[in-house]
Amino acid sequence: LTPEGVSDAVVKVFYRREGVANIHGPMYEVKLSLLVFLRNLNRGTIFYLCTNLDEAGAFDDVVYKSVMNQGGGDEVEDIVFLQLKHRDVDKDKPMYLLKSDDSFGIMKYFLSYCEIERQMLVETDHPIFSGKLENCVFVMFTNDRDSLKWKRSSNDISTIKKYIDNESSEIQVEIVNSLEDNLVLVIAEPGMGFNSPNIAKALLDAESEVSSIDKLGCKPIQYGDMTLSWGVVEIILTKESCTQNLVRIGEYISDPLGKYQIGALFVKDGYANLTSFLLCNGYNVNAPVDNIGSSLLHLAADYGHLNIVKCLVDKGADINQPNREGFKPLHVATRSGHLEVVQFLVGLKQNFKESLDEHKILLIASENGHIRIVNYLLDLIDVNTVDSEGCTALHAAVRGGQLEVVQLLVERNAHINCQDVHGYTALKYCVRDGRLDVLEFLVKNKGDINMSDENQVNLLHHASRAGQLESVKYLLSLGIDINSRDRLGFTALHHAIKNSNLHIVTYLSEANADVNLPDNLGQSPLIEAARYGKLDIVKYLFHNGAKASMTDNDGCDVFLHATRRGRLNVVKYLFEMNANTCSVDKNGLGGLHFASMNGSPDVVKYLVRKAFDVKASDKNGLQALHYAAQYGVERSIESEHTPSIQDNTKPIVGQLLSQLCQSVRNHRLDTFIDLLKDGGDINATDKTGRNVLHHVIKCGGLEFVRHIVDMGGDINVQDRNGFNALHYALRKGEIDVVQYLILKGADVNAIDTNKSSLIHIAVRNERLDILQCLVKEGGNLNIVDKFGCCALHYAVQHGNISLVKCLVENHANIELPDSRGYRCLHFSSQCKNIEVVKYLIRQGAELGAKDMEGNTALHISAQHGCLEVSRCLVEAEATIDTQNNRGHTALKLAKDNGHKDVVEYLEWRQPKKYVTYDKKFGSLRQNEMKGGLLILKYSSTAGDHVSVVSDGAYGGVIHSVEDTLPSEGHDLSENNLVVQEGFTSLHRAARSGKIEAVELAIREGAEINLRDNKGLTALHHAVHSHEVDVLNVLLRMKADCNIGDHKKLLPLHYAISKKSFAVVQCLVEGGSKVNSPDDEGLTALHLTAKNGKIDYIRYLLQNGADVNLPDSKGLTALHHSARNGTITNMMLLISKGANLNAQDKSGLNALHHASISGRANVVEYLVKMGVDLDILDRAGMTTFHHAVKHGRMETVEFLAEKTGGKVNIHVVDGNGFSALHHAAQYGNLYLFQYLVNKDLDINLTDNKGFKAMHYAEIKGHTKIVDFFSKIQASDP
């Protein structure tokens, strides 16, 4: 069939399937089309196929190469270049004019063809590009004959030639000529009826082999599939069925996309009739059909074929069967966005609304942006439901960057500030992933930018760590503290440096971040950059105010850290910048010591060339050579523990190991054997204790394992983790290797260092086949690991009923407790697996068994909100009123955790009870259906605290009630009953942050301001949850926010410590007194100044905080800020009237505190602000004395040299001590030398007549004594 306008070109026609709208759509269709086309050309002797070639730089093209034998045995290489999709050409390019409307145009093929030519001219090892240009065939695919203007083809080529002539390109003219001669046009048209079924039937009747395979590895049934000859397919399937050889249909076959079964191909392409035919002929509907364990129902759900989904379900497909990735069909349909399939599968789920395990589909839909499915699910699922990681749908939507879904979820009352188990809020995912648009939306909707995780890492830290500059700018524009620190003391600068984000470092520095603010170890940003070898950042910081002289808590400066980490580039740069390279740490260790100690030969050589004193000793008298020798000894000792290898052989573990493993991965047994011929100790182990057999098993291949074992490989050698060969085979999942090793005598009961047995690992990996093999060979089912868990515990936790049944049927102990006292029924109740729970009950599991905390299975299920499990346990006659060690019943735990459905069910199944106080008889009488008496421990009068003890009918459990009884009939209901630590149900609900539980406790009469044993009210507990909504509920119910605990700490104090700005605002607006002190006199402002939060300080000052109010030690907020080293906070406090010279009860002012804490930058700032340098503390000590006493060299240098002589360094304190006395007493040699050089009098005596040298001798500071002696000896 040759279209008009095409003369010399070849035209091929093949037939696509009915209903496939566009051959240029799914990659599956494109590749099948290619395969059919290649067969029509009768090619395939040698076959290379590359798609989406990076090598070619092609667009969406496919390159195919074949090598064919011609007469005489000569090989001819043909390269076929197939253009499968359009390429957009910009309108501003001249080539655009060559493309006609409604036409593919030849120009884009010409451009792609030129790209292939360019690649052929470049040297490359890829076999595709090793041919000649004249042997290329250029193929154009299309699926619509009418849309092609064939008559324009020759004209287009002529136009290209003309264009090329203008460009004077001879090579391109040659390409066009080849293009015109070798052009093949391929038309894809709807399938046409073939008479091939009759032919196929005749061939089958003549006993043709239905499973014969061609050179490309394909069977007849695949040809029928790809050419859409469904009559042929049905005949072949019938033949397979009739010959009872249907298992071949279930075999994996080669498909261009990977490994699938024939049934999978039918389902993927939507052929319900053929799928039904397979199922009617015995095809296993639940069998895995691809390499990730998907069933036919998974594929039908993934491709959105609702009719096939219904057909499969009718045929018994398991809607709850997960694949190896843990995805069920419902999950797959949700991920792919097929709403109708989702609705159908949800309709099949019983109690879907109560099944939290199924609720994660809301997260899947949110992350993938399927807003219609999200909208549907929100009518069934709580918008704030969480998965096992604590993530909500909002977290998932933010991770996926789905702004529309985020907007919908917020509109449906999603909690913006809730945290997952890692402490991440939705805002943190925004800054981590650079979702600025989502971040802005969430902030506008009350997202808390000041929240931090359990490590106090806030949003600015995350943005800096992730290198998200726009997020950093946005957060700073909102007023977040640029110098805020996490639990380790890291600022945003530290985080940016650690992750090599120079652009973030630059911006933060320009935004006035403190480049010298150290972390908790005293390490400045410059030190951090040097430690990680970030030379570009070191250079930037060095030229932008970073101080090279700063030392950490161990006395190490930037130079010492660079040598310690072997950062030669940084060491060289510091020399170039004339930094102090003679520094030593507190132990006297210098750069050469550290370089020698840590095995950095390049740094050692460089320092020696720089004339470093190789004989310099530390405080213990050790030289660099000692450390080098010590390092060498350690290496020798380590090598002595390595198994010996014959001297005349190569060590197998070492240089040959990587080659051996590569030969295993390439399935080259011949190469593997050759490598082992040279000899070597086959059982030698590496540093991890692994031998060659371990490594070979990890790479896979039974034949290689056999060879090693035949050579004498020890199958029971264990590595450092206690793993032997059988462990590795089991972890790899190679059942044939497992069986072989057991046959060879491998120990099936071997345990690793965690005391895990092989059966543990098989169960954790959910390998029933391997488990059965181990059990058959005598594996011990009741071995417990270091957590006290047996294999059955893990099987129950996985909810795998097949594993559970296998273990129980082989006499696994279902009552075996772990180290926490958990039994199988506890685990199954926690995991919400109703099928496993029912099975264990049928097997006689003890319903009343308790763990170490006294919890039964019913406690566990109620605590986790598992309604179905709770119902199952109660119907099996589990006791509802059983109390754990804390006095909690299952109903109490359900209430505390806000599980309303479980509460309602348990209350319905439990008789009502009420308690009244009988003043006359001094007793508490409990009236209920079964009767019973609660009696007082002692006689009580109104206003007394009472203790209540139950009688024998209630197990003799003691309840301590911290409450007063003002009159008869006082409510001692369960909601006000305080157990152990004094927690009521309201306290627990508030602490959990679950607003439903709080509202439930209040509705049932819980007293709002009741305090626990530590004096904490519900408001205190609510602060721990960071949930502002819970706080607002309590405040609306008249909770008193000015009640302190036993240490007089208000909820506001706790909010400051927890660093939750939204909670602070809520409490202050709710009437909390900002100047109320705790029992140490600390107010909210003091605590905020200690924590360094400027926005908190600003807010408290705006709301009436007294800036000069002292605590019980006389310290003001300015003192605390000076000790913390946050200049920005101090600037704010001073601007609001903080007294610079205020002294605490020890006489110390802010300058003293900064000096003692080593905050040289703060000292410099306070001096600049005009602080009084001559103020003495009660001991008569000046700031200079304190700096010397605490070894703050940088501060000493500043006060002595940069204050214009305002500091008298010769002054003595109240005891007659000069600065020299302090340096000698505390053993600081370098300060002592510095002060001597500053002409301090070495012979000055104190009030007791002692010189500085006397104190050095008394304290045993020999180096100072020696130095002192040298001075006196040289004194004429």
C-alpha positions, 0 to 999 in steps of 0.5 A: 500500500503506497500513499500518493506522493511517495514513490521510493519509500517503503510502506508497511501496514500493521493493525492495532487493537480496537479501542486504542485511541492513539498509538503514540500513547502508552509506552506499552502500545508503542513497544508492541507496535515496534515488535510487530513491525520488526517481525514484519521486516523479518529481522532479529538475528542479533537484536539491540534495542534502546528506548529514550536514548540518553546515548543518542540524545534523541527525543522519544525515539527507539533505535533498533540494530540487527546483524544479518548473515548474507551470502558467503557468511558476511555480516551486514549491520542495519540500524533502524531509527523509529520516530514514535512521537511528535517533537515540539519545534519553537515558532521562532526557529526557521525550521518551524516554517517547514512544518505544514498544518495538520501534518507530521512534517519531515523536518522533525525526522530530519533533525532526529536523523542528524542527531543519530549521525552526530552520535555515530561520529562520536567514539562510543562503546554502545553497539547501536552506534557502530554501523554506517550511515548508509545502512540506516533505515528511517521509520516514521510511525503514525496511526491516522492515514488521513491526517498525513499529507503524503503528497507533501513528503517529496516537497518537504525533502526538497525544501530541506535540501534548499535550506541545507544548501543555504547553510553550506553543509555537505554532510547534511546533504548526504544525510538527506539523500540517505533519508529519501532513499531509506525512508519507511512509512508505517501506518497503524490501522484498526484491527482487521479480521483474519482467517488465521483461526482456521489455520491455527486450528488445522496446525493444532490438529496436526499436533503443532507445539503450542508452547514452542518458542521463536528466536526472540523468546516468544510463543504463538500465543504472544503473536496472537496477543500482539497481532490481535488475533483473538480467535487464535488466542482462544484456540491456543488457550483451549488447546492448553486446557484440553492437554491439561497443560494450562500451567504454561499459561501461568508462566512468565513470558517476555513482554517489552515492559518486563515479565508478565503472565499472559493473563496480565496482558489481557487484564492490562489491555481491558479484554474482559472476555479473554480474562473471563475465559482464562478464569473459567478454564482454571486460571488462579485468580489470586496468583501473582502475575508480575515480578512484584507479586501483583494479582490480576485484581491489582492490574485491573485496578491500576489500569482502571478497568472497572468491568474486569475488576467486577469480573475478578471479584465475582470469580473470587479475587481477594480484595485484601491481598497485598503485593510485595510492596504492601499495596492492596488493589484499593491502594493501587486504584487510589494511587492511579486515580480511578474513582469508580474503581475506588468507590466499588472496592470501598463498597465491598469493605465491611466496616470501612469507616472503622478500619483505620488500616484502610484509611491510609488510602486518603494519604495515597490519594492526597499525595498523588493529587487525585482531588476527586478521590480525596473529596469522596473519601473525606465523607468517609474518613476523618481528615486527620487520620494518621498512618503508622508514621503519624502522617496525615493526609495534609502531610502527604499532600504537601509531600506531593506538592498538591496545592489544590488538595492542601486547600481542600484538606484545610477547608475540611478542618485538617490540623495544620500544626500536627506532627508525625512521629519524626516531629515533622509538621506539614510546614516542615515538609514544605520547606524541605521540598521547596513547596513555597506556594503551599508554605505561604498558603499554610502560614496564611491559615495559621500554620505555626512557623515557630514549631520545632521537633523533639530536637528543637529543629525549626523550619529555618533550620530545615530550609537551610539544610535543604538549600531552599533559598526562597523558603529561607527568605520567606521565613525570615520575612515573617520574623523567625529568629535567624540565630535560633538554635536546635537542641545541639546548639546548631543555627541555620548557618550550621545546617547550611554549612553541613549540607554545602549550601553556600548560597544559603550561608551567603544569604544568612550572613548578609541578613546579619546572622551571627557567623560566630555563634557556637553550638553546644560544643562551642564549635562556630560555623567556621569550625563546622565548615573546616571539619567537613572540608567545605573550603568555599564556605571557609573562605567566605566566612573568613572574609565575612567576620568569622573569627579564626581564634574562636575555640570550642569547649575542648580548646580546639580552634579552626586549625586544629579541627582541620588537621583533626579531620585531615582537611589538607585544603583547609589547612593550606588556606589557613596558612595562606591567611596567616591564621594561628597555626600554633594553637593547642587544645586544653590537653596540649595537643597541636595540629601535628598531634591530631594529624598523626593521631587520625592517620592523615599522612598528607597533612603530616607531610605538609606540616613537617614541611612547614617546620612544625616541631615534631618533638612538641609534647602535649600535657602528658608528654606525648609527641606526634610520633607517639600517636603515630606509633599508637595508631600503627599498633592498633592496625597491627593488632587488627590485622592479627585477628584476620584469619591467615591466608597462604603465603603463596596465594592471593587473599580471596577476601580483598583484591579478588572479592569484587571480581568474584562477586561481579562474575556471580552477578553476571552469571559467569560460572566459568570466570568465577572458577578461573578466578578461584584457580589461583588458590587462596583460603576459601574460609578467610574472612574480611573485617566484618567476619564475612567469608567468600560464601557469604558474599557469593550468596548475597549476589545470588546463584545456586551453582556458585554456592555449590562450587564454593561448598565443594571447595571446602567452604564452611557453611556455619561460619558466622560473621560479626552479626552472627549471620551464617550462610543460611542467614544470607540465603534466607535474607536473599529469599533464595529457597533453592539455596536454603534447601541446599545448605540445609542438605549440606548440614547447615544449622537451622537453629543458628541465632545471630547477635540479636538472638534472632533465629532463622525462623524469626527472619523467615517470618519477618520476611513473610516467606511461608515456603522457607518457614515450612522448609525450616520447620520440616528440618526441625527448626525451634519455633519458640526461640526468643530474640533479645526483645523476648519475641518468638517467631509467632509474635512477629507473624501476628504483628504482620497479620499474616494468617498463613504464617500464624497457622503454620506456626501454631499447627507446628506447636508454637506456644501462643501464650509465650510472653515477650520482655514486656509481657505481651502475648500473641493476643496482645500483638494481634489486638494492637495490630487490628487484625481481626482474622488473627484475633479470631484464630487465636481465640479459637486456639484457646488464647487466654483472654485475661492474660496481662502484660507487665503493665497489667494490660489485657488484650482488651486494654490494648484494642481499646487504647488503639481504637480497634472497635472490631477487635474489642467487640470480638474479645468482649463477645468471647467473654473478655472481662470489661472491668479488669484494671491494669497496674494504673487502675485503668479499665479498657473503657478508661483507655478508650476515653483517654485516647478519644475513641468514641466508637469503642467508648460507646460500645464498652459503655453499652456492654458494661453496667452503669455505676455511680458513687456517693459519699455517705457522711454518716457512716464515713463510707463510699457506697457504690450501687450497681447491678451486681452490688459491691462496696467501696470503703474508706481507709479511715474515717473522714470529715468534710474537706478531708483528702480520702483514699478509696479501697475496693473490697474483694469483689473488685480485686482489692485494687487501691485508688488514691483520690486527691480531692476534697469532700465538701458535702454529702453526695460529692461527685467521685465519678470515674472522670474525677477519679485520679490514679497513681500520679494523680492523672484524671481522664481529662489530664490524659486527654489534654496531654494526648492533644485529642480534642474529642477525648477532651470534650468527652471528658468535660461532657461527662463531668470532669473537674476542669481545674483539678490538679495531679500529684505534681500540681499540674492541671489539664491546661499544663498537660495540654501545653505538652500536646502543642494543640491550640484547639485543646487549649481553647476548649479548656479556656472556654470552659473556664480553666484557670491559666494562673494555677501553678504546679508544686514548683509554681510553674504556670502553663505559660512557663511550660509553653515557653520551655516547649517553644510553642509560640501559638500556645504562648499567644493562646495562654497570654490572650487567655489571661495568663500573668506574664510576670508570675514567678515560679519558686526560683523567681523565674518569669516567662521572660527569664525563661525566654531569654534563656532559650534565646527566642526573640519573637517570644521576648518581643511578644511578652514585652508587648504584653506587659513583661517587666524587663528588669524584674530579677529572679530569686538569684537576682538575675534579670532577663538581660543576664540570662541573654548574656549567658546565652550569647544572643545579641539580638535578644539583648539589643531588644531588651536594652531598647526596652529599658533593660539596666546594663549595670544591674547586678545579681545577688553575687554582684555580677552584671551582664558583662560578668556573665558574658565573660564567664560564659565565654561570649566574646561577641557579647562582651564586645557588644556590651562594651560598645553600649557603655557598660561599666567596666569597673563594677566589682562583684561581691568577691571584688572581682572584675570582668577581666578576673572572671575571663582569666579564671574561666580561661576565656582567651578571646575575651581576655585579649579583647579587654586587655587590648581593645578597650582603649585602656579602660580595663585595669588588668593589674587590679587585684580582687578582694582576696588580693588575687591578681589575674596572674593568680587566677591563671596559675590556680586554674592551670592555664599556661597560655593565659599565664604566659600572655599575662606575664608578657603583659608585665603583670607582677609575678612576685605580687602576693595576695592577702595570705602572702602567696604568689601566683607560683605558690598556687601553681605548685599547690594545684600541681600545674607543673608546666606553669611552675617550670615556666615560672622557674625559667623566668626567675632563672633568666632574671638578672 
